[in-house]
Amino acid sequence: MAPFTLVRGSASLLFLCDHASGALPPAYGDLGLETALFATHIARDIGAAAVTSAWAAHFEASAVLAAWSRVRIDLNRGENDPTLVMKLSDGSTIPGNRHVDAAGVERRIAQFHAPYHAAIAGEIARLGRPALVSVHSFTPVWKGAARPWEIGILWDRDDRLAAPLMRVLRAAGFTVGDNEPYSGALENDTLNRHGTRNGLPHVLIEIRQDLIGDDGAANAFAARLAPLLATALEEMQENIHGR
């Protein structure tokens, strides 16, 4: 099985979901991780896959979604990032990663990380110059502190899509984080690799997990945000073309 799911559309828009799945390839077993933890944010971004799929269908757009869990290898990290293969996540040790050596990391890169990013690059080449939208989700509480944002918009040097999207989301009444709860300036992450380096407009959308905790809630939230995302994309194109 390929380490990604590819949905092909005709729009000049590509959705990405680096942490779509909590599954592991059979050869990896459970990496010694407790079964219950595979249903948590340690293994996947809860609700992100459903939102990504819903938006791809709505916009008739392409999407690349990870097929395997982030506990095997984090597809949103560069090959030299020390957190590429996590040994500890939110207080939980991942025994099967504890003693992975450099050769083991290279095998995971070759089997999973490289094909995923090659699929993204291939879809970009097919579409021409699409806008990139990466979909993630975040926990409502982190280290005992409640997170007030409903949606986080992450970006680095290019705000062509981030700026209009934050504006329309706030106008619609959402509590929006500007590079919160995380920073979008992560060297060699997915959007740096495929967006910044290619000069493509892009944004990472983080959605609080209690708003998209099951498929029904995720699909409803995706439907609620779809027209706002469409407005932001239209505004971005108008700004690019100077109208």
Backbone bond lengths (Angstrom), bond angles and torsions (degrees), N, CA, C in turn:
res aa  C-N    CA-C-N  psi(-1)  N-CA   C-N-CA  omega(-1)  CA-C   N-CA-C  phi
1 M - - - 1.472 - - 1.525 109.76 -
2 A 1.314 116.45 136.35 1.459 121.27 177.93 1.529 110.02 -64.10
3 P 1.319 117.70 149.96 1.463 120.44 179.33 1.525 113.61 -79.39
4 F 1.311 116.46 17.24 1.463 120.41 179.08 1.526 108.91 -154.31
5 T 1.312 114.65 160.19 1.457 122.29 170.02 1.520 107.25 -111.14
6 L 1.315 116.84 129.34 1.465 121.93 -179.52 1.517 109.34 -113.38
7 V 1.319 115.26 123.38 1.462 122.37 173.13 1.517 106.73 -111.03
8 R 1.312 117.42 127.85 1.462 119.79 -176.96 1.519 111.29 -106.22
9 G 1.321 115.02 132.14 1.445 121.47 177.33 1.514 110.27 -131.14
10 S 1.333 115.67 -179.06 1.465 120.66 -175.66 1.521 113.38 -105.08
11 A 1.325 118.32 -14.64 1.462 120.95 -177.82 1.524 110.74 -69.05
12 S 1.315 116.58 156.04 1.463 121.69 176.10 1.531 109.00 -84.67
13 L 1.323 113.73 61.81 1.456 121.79 -171.78 1.523 107.44 -156.49
14 L 1.321 116.12 134.70 1.462 120.91 -178.33 1.519 109.14 -131.62
15 F 1.341 115.69 121.53 1.461 121.99 176.48 1.522 109.37 -94.54
16 L 1.341 115.82 142.04 1.450 122.14 -179.10 1.523 109.52 -128.69
17 C 1.324 116.28 141.59 1.465 120.73 177.98 1.520 108.34 -139.07
18 D 1.329 115.93 93.60 1.460 122.44 -174.62 1.519 112.88 -69.20
19 H 1.331 116.71 -29.61 1.469 121.40 -173.61 1.529 110.17 -120.50
20 A 1.328 115.47 46.07 1.461 120.68 -173.51 1.522 113.74 -72.51
21 S 1.335 117.52 -28.96 1.467 120.91 -166.37 1.519 112.27 -123.19
22 G 1.332 114.73 148.58 1.454 120.94 172.25 1.516 112.28 -105.82
23 A 1.321 117.38 11.56 1.467 121.68 -177.26 1.524 111.05 -87.13
24 L 1.336 114.77 160.70 1.456 121.42 174.26 1.518 109.76 -127.23
25 P 1.332 118.53 148.03 1.462 120.41 174.12 1.530 109.51 -60.22
26 P 1.325 118.37 143.49 1.472 120.88 -177.26 1.526 113.65 -51.71
27 A 1.308 117.89 -36.03 1.464 120.87 -177.18 1.529 112.46 -63.96
28 Y 1.336 117.24 -19.63 1.457 120.77 -178.06 1.523 112.73 -94.09
29 G 1.341 117.46 -5.80 1.450 119.66 -177.82 1.512 111.04 57.34
30 D 1.338 115.75 -130.68 1.470 119.41 178.06 1.530 111.79 -114.72
31 L 1.333 117.02 10.36 1.469 122.74 -178.23 1.522 112.36 54.96
32 G 1.335 115.81 19.78 1.451 120.44 179.67 1.515 113.93 78.55
33 L 1.321 117.56 5.54 1.466 122.05 -178.01 1.528 109.72 -83.77
34 E 1.320 116.48 140.73 1.460 120.66 178.71 1.523 110.20 -58.27
35 T 1.334 115.27 138.43 1.469 120.92 -176.19 1.521 112.06 -54.51
36 A 1.330 116.86 -42.66 1.471 120.58 -176.46 1.523 112.26 -60.45
37 L 1.327 117.10 -28.47 1.465 120.08 -176.78 1.522 113.05 -71.62
38 F 1.338 116.98 -17.46 1.468 119.10 178.69 1.532 112.02 -72.10
39 A 1.321 117.28 -12.99 1.467 120.56 176.24 1.518 111.92 -93.96
40 T 1.332 116.98 3.74 1.463 121.15 -176.71 1.528 111.33 -108.16
41 H 1.327 115.24 179.30 1.461 121.52 -179.12 1.526 112.70 -66.87
42 I 1.314 117.57 -14.50 1.467 119.72 177.35 1.520 110.25 -61.45
43 A 1.331 116.20 -37.69 1.460 121.22 -174.76 1.521 113.61 -94.60
44 R 1.330 117.99 -27.90 1.467 120.14 -174.66 1.523 109.42 -157.56
45 D 1.321 116.21 167.85 1.468 121.65 172.28 1.520 107.56 -91.44
46 I 1.312 116.27 103.81 1.460 122.40 -174.53 1.533 109.97 -56.81
47 G 1.330 115.67 128.88 1.462 122.24 176.18 1.509 115.85 82.40
48 A 1.340 117.56 -14.48 1.467 119.95 -173.43 1.526 112.04 -66.80
49 A 1.326 117.57 -38.80 1.469 120.17 -178.95 1.519 111.09 -64.82
50 A 1.325 117.00 -42.08 1.465 120.43 -179.59 1.525 110.81 -64.73
51 V 1.333 117.18 -42.25 1.468 120.68 178.19 1.529 110.21 -63.51
52 T 1.325 116.43 -44.55 1.462 120.91 -179.80 1.524 111.42 -59.96
53 S 1.323 116.18 -46.87 1.472 120.62 -179.49 1.523 111.23 -63.83
54 A 1.333 116.10 -40.40 1.466 119.93 179.73 1.525 110.93 -64.35
55 W 1.308 117.34 -42.90 1.463 120.37 179.61 1.524 111.57 -68.37
56 A 1.324 117.59 -39.26 1.468 119.77 178.03 1.525 110.03 -59.56
57 A 1.336 116.37 -42.64 1.466 119.95 178.80 1.519 111.26 -66.92
58 H 1.333 116.86 -43.41 1.471 120.86 -177.80 1.522 111.87 -62.29
59 F 1.321 116.30 -44.02 1.467 120.59 -175.15 1.527 112.41 -91.82
60 E 1.339 117.22 1.17 1.477 122.20 -174.83 1.526 109.30 52.04
61 A 1.328 114.26 47.42 1.460 122.22 -173.22 1.523 110.65 -114.40
62 S 1.309 115.26 163.43 1.457 121.59 175.42 1.525 110.54 -79.19
63 A 1.327 114.99 157.69 1.461 121.23 175.57 1.519 109.10 -149.83
64 V 1.319 115.40 143.72 1.469 122.14 171.35 1.523 106.86 -121.72
65 L 1.333 115.66 120.76 1.460 121.73 -176.98 1.530 109.18 -121.78
66 A 1.313 116.51 134.31 1.457 120.98 177.55 1.525 110.14 -62.73
67 A 1.329 115.91 138.83 1.471 120.92 179.18 1.520 112.51 -92.30
68 W 1.346 116.86 -18.41 1.459 120.36 -174.68 1.512 111.20 -125.53
69 S 1.320 115.63 161.62 1.453 123.00 -172.54 1.524 113.66 -70.27
70 R 1.308 114.72 151.90 1.460 122.63 175.80 1.524 112.30 -65.67
71 V 1.351 118.46 -18.29 1.461 118.97 179.92 1.529 111.48 -72.11
72 R 1.311 117.26 -16.38 1.467 121.64 175.13 1.520 109.87 -80.95
73 I 1.332 115.56 -51.45 1.468 122.30 174.54 1.526 106.82 -162.48
74 D 1.324 115.96 140.67 1.462 119.67 -177.58 1.527 109.12 -90.50
75 L 1.306 115.29 111.53 1.465 120.58 -176.54 1.523 112.77 -71.87
76 N 1.325 117.11 -12.25 1.468 120.89 178.66 1.529 111.12 -97.93
77 R 1.319 116.18 30.71 1.458 121.75 176.77 1.522 109.31 -132.53
78 G 1.323 115.85 151.19 1.451 120.37 174.33 1.517 111.02 -72.94
79 E 1.313 116.55 161.32 1.462 121.11 -175.64 1.521 113.52 -61.97
80 N 1.329 117.86 -25.38 1.462 120.99 -179.33 1.525 113.50 -99.44
81 D 1.321 117.52 5.66 1.460 121.05 -179.50 1.531 109.73 -71.92
82 P 1.335 118.33 131.39 1.466 120.15 -179.30 1.527 113.91 -65.11
83 T 1.337 117.51 -17.04 1.471 120.66 178.16 1.532 112.30 -97.25
84 L 1.318 116.93 13.40 1.472 120.35 179.76 1.524 111.24 -59.45
85 V 1.317 116.93 -44.93 1.472 122.86 174.00 1.519 106.46 -118.81
86 M 1.310 116.00 105.14 1.463 121.43 -172.74 1.526 111.60 -78.65
87 K 1.321 115.49 134.74 1.465 121.36 174.73 1.524 111.55 -97.56
88 L 1.324 116.02 -21.79 1.460 122.53 -179.63 1.513 108.07 -142.99
89 S 1.340 117.76 130.40 1.464 121.36 179.85 1.518 109.60 -136.12
90 D 1.319 116.82 118.21 1.462 123.37 178.47 1.534 111.22 48.59
91 G 1.311 115.76 45.44 1.461 121.24 176.48 1.514 115.65 84.88
92 S 1.321 117.86 -5.47 1.465 121.35 -179.15 1.524 109.94 -104.76
93 T 1.331 115.71 123.94 1.459 120.33 176.44 1.522 109.67 -74.81
94 I 1.331 115.55 142.05 1.469 121.25 175.13 1.527 106.34 -107.66
95 P 1.350 116.78 93.15 1.472 120.43 -171.78 1.521 113.84 -55.62
96 G 1.322 117.71 -38.22 1.457 120.56 -176.72 1.518 113.97 -70.41
97 N 1.333 116.44 -10.03 1.465 120.77 177.55 1.528 112.57 -103.60
98 R 1.321 116.00 -10.85 1.461 119.76 -169.96 1.526 112.59 -60.62
99 H 1.320 116.38 -37.99 1.463 119.61 -174.48 1.530 112.93 -113.39
100 V 1.330 116.70 21.22 1.464 119.53 178.18 1.528 108.90 -68.43
101 D 1.328 116.40 125.05 1.456 120.10 179.95 1.533 110.40 -92.70
102 A 1.319 116.06 -177.90 1.466 120.62 -176.91 1.524 111.56 -59.71
103 A 1.334 116.53 -38.54 1.465 119.78 179.44 1.524 110.55 -66.01
104 G 1.327 116.52 -37.80 1.463 120.12 177.79 1.509 112.22 -65.50
105 V 1.333 116.20 -39.81 1.473 120.24 176.79 1.521 109.64 -63.98
106 E 1.316 117.46 -43.06 1.467 121.10 179.65 1.529 111.06 -61.11
107 R 1.326 117.22 -37.88 1.475 120.10 177.86 1.524 110.35 -63.39
108 R 1.319 116.84 -42.46 1.463 119.71 179.89 1.530 110.76 -67.47
109 I 1.314 116.33 -36.82 1.469 118.84 175.77 1.522 109.92 -61.02
110 A 1.323 116.86 -47.35 1.465 121.15 -177.30 1.519 112.33 -66.28
111 Q 1.332 117.01 -37.57 1.462 121.01 -175.82 1.525 113.12 -80.57
112 F 1.321 117.41 -33.57 1.464 120.10 -169.00 1.535 113.94 -126.05
113 H 1.325 116.71 -51.33 1.460 121.56 -174.06 1.523 111.61 -67.46
114 A 1.325 116.83 -51.65 1.474 120.67 -177.45 1.523 112.67 -63.08
115 P 1.354 120.06 -44.84 1.477 118.98 178.68 1.532 113.02 -63.30
116 Y 1.328 117.08 -36.04 1.468 120.54 178.54 1.528 110.04 -61.69
117 H 1.312 116.57 -48.80 1.460 119.51 -178.19 1.529 111.81 -71.78
118 A 1.320 116.81 -29.24 1.467 119.39 174.50 1.528 110.52 -66.33
119 A 1.332 116.85 -36.75 1.466 120.37 177.89 1.526 111.07 -64.94
120 I 1.332 116.68 -40.07 1.464 120.41 177.02 1.530 110.01 -63.58
121 A 1.326 116.07 -47.63 1.467 119.96 -179.88 1.520 111.32 -61.28
122 G 1.324 116.80 -39.04 1.459 120.30 178.61 1.512 112.88 -65.47
123 E 1.324 116.22 -38.77 1.462 119.40 179.74 1.529 110.69 -71.46
124 I 1.320 117.37 -36.92 1.467 120.26 174.61 1.524 110.24 -60.09
125 A 1.332 116.47 -44.57 1.466 120.47 179.72 1.529 110.54 -62.34
126 R 1.323 117.32 -38.43 1.468 120.48 -179.71 1.520 111.46 -67.71
127 L 1.324 116.42 -39.22 1.460 120.79 -174.38 1.529 112.85 -83.80
128 G 1.305 117.71 -19.25 1.461 120.56 -178.49 1.508 110.97 101.08
129 R 1.328 117.26 -100.73 1.465 121.38 178.74 1.534 109.35 -131.15
130 P 1.314 116.74 72.72 1.467 119.52 -177.71 1.527 112.10 -77.65
131 A 1.313 116.46 159.16 1.463 121.58 165.51 1.526 107.29 -79.62
132 L 1.332 115.94 145.51 1.457 121.59 -178.21 1.522 109.48 -111.64
133 V 1.333 115.40 131.82 1.468 121.25 176.52 1.521 107.88 -126.93
134 S 1.313 116.00 113.33 1.459 122.05 179.06 1.520 108.73 -98.46
135 V 1.337 116.66 133.88 1.466 121.76 -173.71 1.530 109.85 -114.64
136 H 1.329 115.62 124.96 1.465 122.80 177.80 1.528 108.67 -135.00
137 S 1.329 116.22 174.62 1.466 120.36 173.94 1.519 109.28 -141.83
138 F 1.335 115.92 157.90 1.463 120.68 -176.67 1.526 110.68 -134.18
139 T 1.328 115.09 155.29 1.461 121.21 -177.17 1.526 111.02 -71.63
140 P 1.333 117.68 145.76 1.472 120.23 178.73 1.526 113.20 -66.45
141 V 1.331 116.50 -26.72 1.468 121.68 -178.78 1.517 108.00 -130.51
142 W 1.316 117.19 137.30 1.461 121.42 177.71 1.522 109.00 -135.08
143 K 1.331 116.28 120.32 1.460 123.32 -179.69 1.523 111.10 52.98
144 G 1.337 115.09 42.48 1.455 122.15 174.93 1.509 115.50 84.10
145 A 1.316 118.17 -4.78 1.472 121.50 -178.16 1.520 110.18 -106.52
146 A 1.339 116.00 128.78 1.468 120.46 177.23 1.514 109.60 -70.59
147 R 1.319 115.13 140.84 1.459 120.82 177.81 1.521 108.60 -98.44
148 P 1.325 118.09 121.55 1.467 120.45 -172.09 1.523 114.47 -78.56
149 W 1.336 117.42 -19.72 1.454 120.04 -172.92 1.523 111.24 -76.45
150 E 1.315 115.78 139.98 1.463 120.01 171.42 1.528 111.03 -85.43
151 I 1.322 114.41 -34.86 1.464 121.98 -179.01 1.520 108.29 -138.38
152 G 1.317 116.35 136.96 1.456 120.89 172.60 1.516 109.82 -111.60
153 I 1.318 116.90 135.15 1.463 121.91 176.11 1.522 107.54 -110.80
154 L 1.331 114.83 114.85 1.459 121.24 -176.11 1.523 110.16 -106.44
155 W 1.323 115.06 135.08 1.454 119.86 -179.83 1.532 107.90 -157.68
156 D 1.342 115.48 164.86 1.458 120.69 -177.96 1.524 108.92 -116.03
157 R 1.319 117.48 -97.13 1.470 120.31 -176.13 1.527 113.13 -97.40
158 D 1.306 117.95 -15.31 1.463 122.86 -172.67 1.527 108.87 -113.13
159 D 1.342 116.53 108.64 1.477 119.76 -178.43 1.527 112.21 -106.96
160 R 1.327 117.45 19.61 1.464 119.84 -177.06 1.519 112.40 -57.60
161 L 1.319 117.96 -36.70 1.460 121.04 177.17 1.524 111.09 -100.24
162 A 1.322 117.38 -35.24 1.462 120.31 -177.30 1.525 112.15 -61.75
163 A 1.330 117.85 -43.86 1.467 120.57 -175.41 1.528 112.38 -63.96
164 P 1.343 119.82 -51.42 1.463 117.64 178.39 1.521 113.14 -66.00
165 L 1.342 117.04 -31.03 1.456 118.77 179.65 1.518 111.07 -67.79
166 M 1.326 117.81 -42.91 1.466 119.31 176.48 1.522 111.07 -61.66
167 R 1.320 116.66 -39.31 1.459 119.71 -179.04 1.529 111.50 -63.11
168 V 1.325 117.70 -47.50 1.465 119.35 -175.88 1.524 110.79 -71.66
169 L 1.327 117.82 -33.32 1.466 120.24 178.02 1.526 110.83 -66.54
170 R 1.329 116.72 -42.81 1.463 119.56 179.09 1.517 111.30 -67.73
171 A 1.324 116.26 -37.45 1.468 119.80 177.49 1.521 111.21 -63.74
172 A 1.324 116.96 -28.14 1.470 121.53 178.62 1.521 112.14 -84.36
173 G 1.333 117.62 -1.39 1.452 121.17 174.23 1.521 116.11 99.15
174 F 1.325 117.56 6.59 1.459 120.38 179.34 1.530 111.29 -80.34
175 T 1.321 115.39 147.31 1.457 121.36 170.97 1.519 107.09 -86.59
176 V 1.323 116.15 113.26 1.461 122.30 -168.90 1.519 110.67 -116.52
177 G 1.326 116.02 131.96 1.453 121.27 174.32 1.515 110.70 -93.98
178 D 1.333 115.84 130.37 1.466 121.93 174.74 1.526 106.70 -93.45
179 N 1.334 116.11 104.61 1.464 121.75 -170.32 1.530 111.14 54.90
180 E 1.302 115.60 40.96 1.456 125.04 172.29 1.535 107.98 -135.27
181 P 1.317 119.69 141.91 1.466 128.05 6.15 1.528 114.74 -83.61
182 Y 1.326 117.64 4.60 1.471 121.26 177.48 1.530 108.45 -133.18
183 S 1.320 115.35 164.26 1.457 120.56 174.62 1.523 110.03 -88.30
184 G 1.321 116.20 144.17 1.454 121.05 175.91 1.519 112.98 -85.89
185 A 1.334 117.15 -1.75 1.470 121.21 -178.21 1.522 109.49 -91.65
186 L 1.316 115.65 74.62 1.464 121.38 179.34 1.519 108.52 -118.16
187 E 1.325 115.96 108.55 1.455 121.43 -176.63 1.523 110.90 -60.57
188 N 1.321 115.97 131.98 1.467 124.27 176.47 1.525 114.09 71.11
189 D 1.342 117.83 11.67 1.463 117.85 172.95 1.527 109.22 -74.09
190 T 1.321 116.78 179.97 1.466 120.50 -173.09 1.524 112.61 -57.82
191 L 1.329 117.59 -46.67 1.464 119.00 -176.58 1.522 112.05 -76.02
192 N 1.323 117.90 -30.66 1.459 119.12 173.45 1.522 110.14 -63.29
193 R 1.322 115.96 -44.02 1.459 121.72 -177.66 1.525 112.07 -66.68
194 H 1.333 117.12 -46.25 1.460 119.96 -171.37 1.528 113.74 -102.41
195 G 1.334 117.05 -22.99 1.449 120.46 179.94 1.513 113.08 -97.04
196 T 1.336 115.89 -65.58 1.463 120.71 -176.06 1.523 112.01 -58.03
197 R 1.315 116.50 -48.64 1.471 119.74 -175.33 1.525 112.31 -67.71
198 N 1.324 117.05 -24.56 1.465 120.88 179.45 1.520 113.04 -97.71
199 G 1.332 116.74 -1.15 1.460 120.22 -178.63 1.513 113.53 68.51
200 L 1.335 117.21 26.33 1.465 121.22 -178.57 1.523 110.32 -95.17
201 P 1.332 118.28 139.68 1.468 119.78 174.39 1.521 109.90 -63.41
202 H 1.327 116.22 140.69 1.457 119.08 -174.56 1.523 110.29 -159.19
203 V 1.328 114.04 161.98 1.460 120.51 176.13 1.521 108.54 -158.31
204 L 1.326 115.57 149.08 1.460 121.08 171.69 1.515 107.85 -109.24
205 I 1.324 115.67 125.03 1.463 122.04 -179.38 1.524 108.93 -106.42
206 E 1.326 116.60 118.84 1.464 123.36 175.03 1.536 108.00 -103.15
207 I 1.327 116.78 129.40 1.462 121.57 179.75 1.528 108.84 -118.41
208 R 1.309 117.04 134.27 1.468 120.19 -179.42 1.526 110.20 -65.51
209 Q 1.322 115.69 132.76 1.456 120.93 -167.16 1.530 114.60 -66.82
210 D 1.320 119.03 -25.95 1.461 118.77 179.20 1.529 111.54 -70.43
211 L 1.332 117.61 -14.28 1.470 121.29 178.91 1.531 111.93 -87.67
212 I 1.340 116.92 -15.27 1.466 120.94 -175.56 1.525 110.39 -137.91
213 G 1.330 116.41 37.53 1.456 121.72 -170.14 1.508 116.55 -71.28
214 D 1.333 118.15 -17.50 1.465 120.92 173.63 1.526 107.83 -139.55
215 D 1.330 116.21 172.34 1.465 119.40 -173.75 1.524 112.28 -61.66
216 G 1.325 117.18 -37.30 1.460 119.51 179.33 1.515 111.92 -63.24
217 A 1.334 116.18 -46.83 1.462 120.26 179.71 1.529 110.58 -66.78
218 A 1.329 116.47 -39.30 1.466 119.95 -179.63 1.523 111.07 -64.88
219 N 1.315 117.25 -43.69 1.466 120.16 179.46 1.525 111.45 -65.47
220 A 1.333 116.14 -38.83 1.470 119.49 178.50 1.517 111.18 -66.51
221 F 1.326 116.44 -41.16 1.463 119.94 179.54 1.523 110.93 -67.75
222 A 1.327 115.95 -39.61 1.472 119.81 177.47 1.521 110.74 -61.18
223 A 1.336 116.64 -41.23 1.465 120.72 178.96 1.526 110.90 -65.33
224 R 1.318 116.35 -35.70 1.470 120.81 179.84 1.530 111.09 -68.35
225 L 1.333 115.96 -37.42 1.456 119.52 -177.37 1.527 114.01 -86.16
226 A 1.323 117.55 -20.01 1.471 120.16 -174.14 1.524 113.02 -54.62
227 P 1.337 120.76 -48.18 1.468 118.71 -179.62 1.523 113.01 -66.27
228 L 1.336 117.19 -28.24 1.465 120.35 178.03 1.526 110.10 -71.85
229 L 1.326 115.92 -40.75 1.461 119.32 175.59 1.523 110.40 -64.05
230 A 1.328 117.26 -39.93 1.467 120.89 178.45 1.532 110.68 -61.12
231 T 1.331 117.01 -42.24 1.466 120.99 178.31 1.521 111.03 -61.81
232 A 1.336 116.42 -43.61 1.461 120.29 179.86 1.524 111.19 -64.72
233 L 1.323 116.98 -39.89 1.468 120.21 178.34 1.529 110.86 -65.02
234 E 1.321 116.94 -39.67 1.465 120.56 177.95 1.535 110.55 -64.77
235 E 1.325 116.65 -43.24 1.467 120.61 179.40 1.527 110.15 -63.74
236 M 1.320 115.71 -40.83 1.471 119.58 177.52 1.518 111.19 -59.38
237 Q 1.327 117.39 -45.59 1.460 120.57 -179.79 1.521 111.07 -64.74
238 E 1.313 117.55 -38.67 1.463 120.33 178.39 1.531 110.53 -63.36
239 N 1.332 116.37 -40.85 1.457 119.78 179.19 1.527 111.93 -67.26
240 I 1.326 115.59 -39.84 1.473 120.43 179.60 1.530 110.71 -62.67
241 H 1.342 115.24 -41.45 1.455 119.63 -176.07 1.525 113.30 -91.33
242 G 1.353 115.91 2.83 1.456 120.85 172.51 1.504 115.10 70.67
243 R 1.352 116.21 29.59 1.464 117.48 179.36 1.517 110.20 -94.29
